[in-house]
Amino acid sequence: MAIHKILIVDDSPTERYYLTDILVKNGFSVSTAENGEDALLKMRADRPELILMDVVMPGANGFQVTRSIARDPELSA
């Protein structure tokens, strides 16, 4: 199965910009989130097939968000 929808989660605007630029130029549909809470909302709305997430972020870090995803039947399916 080809991956078409990617969610980038990073508190750095620069990192989000560069990753988005590279992926869009290669034909991917990309959405971004700047923190863990925003990522969970975008996941429910966009249903990405791949998530590229920073581990060290203010608020909910990447590990906490990953645990939230695993515990949520709607997101972990």
Rosetta blueprint (number, residue, H / E / L):
1 M L
2 A L
3 I L
4 H L
5 K E
6 I E
7 L E
8 I E
9 V E
10 D L
11 D L
12 S L
13 P H
14 T H
15 E H
16 R H
17 Y H
18 Y H
19 L H
20 T H
21 D H
22 I H
23 L H
24 V H
25 K H
26 N L
27 G L
28 F L
29 S E
30 V E
31 S E
32 T E
33 A E
34 E L
35 N L
36 G H
37 E H
38 D H
39 A H
40 L H
41 L H
42 K H
43 M H
44 R H
45 A H
46 D H
47 R L
48 P L
49 E L
50 L E
51 I E
52 L E
53 M E
54 D L
55 V L
56 V L
57 M L
58 P L
59 G L
60 A L
61 N L
62 G H
63 F H
64 Q H
65 V H
66 T H
67 R H
68 S H
69 I H
70 A H
71 R H
72 D L
73 P H
74 E H
75 L H
76 S H
77 A L
